[in-house]
Every structure is written in C-alpha cells, then in structure tokens.
C-alpha cells in the first residue's frame, strides 16, 4: 500500500511538471508582442494559462499532501 501511494505521488509530480512546462511554452508561443491588439493573444496563450492553472492546483495539492505526511511522521 505504501508503494502504491509513493507511485501515485510520483505520477502526480510528473503530471505537474508536464503541465507546467506545457503551460509556460504555451504562454510564450501564444503571446505575440508586435501584433495589433486584436491578435496579440493566440488560442495557445489561453491554453498555456489553463496548463499553468492545472500546474498550480497540482502543486498546491501535492504540497498539502507532503506537508501532512511529513508533519505526521515527526510526532
């Protein structure tokens, strides 16, 4: 059971890193600084923002899980 929990956390960390990288690249590719105001933000920009939002949610979730795991083991 402990191995399954560790495996689940590792998969979540990999997913978090993947969403973070895709989010950053999407924001960088989707932003066009020299275009006019109507075409400055591509669809890729908003998909990148969604990826960063998923990254932040997973980071918060994993941080909370790890904090509880390590604070409970010290008692």
C-alpha angles and dihedrals in degrees: 000000000000091000091052091051092050090047091051092051091049091051090049091050091051091049090048092052091046093051090046094052093044090047094052093045091047092052092046094048096040096052114085108187097186097048124098119269095264094055101034096103118051125198087258089064092059092044087053090052089051089051091051090049090053089047091053092048093050091046091052092046094048093043091054092047094049093045091053092045095051096039091052093049093055095059 
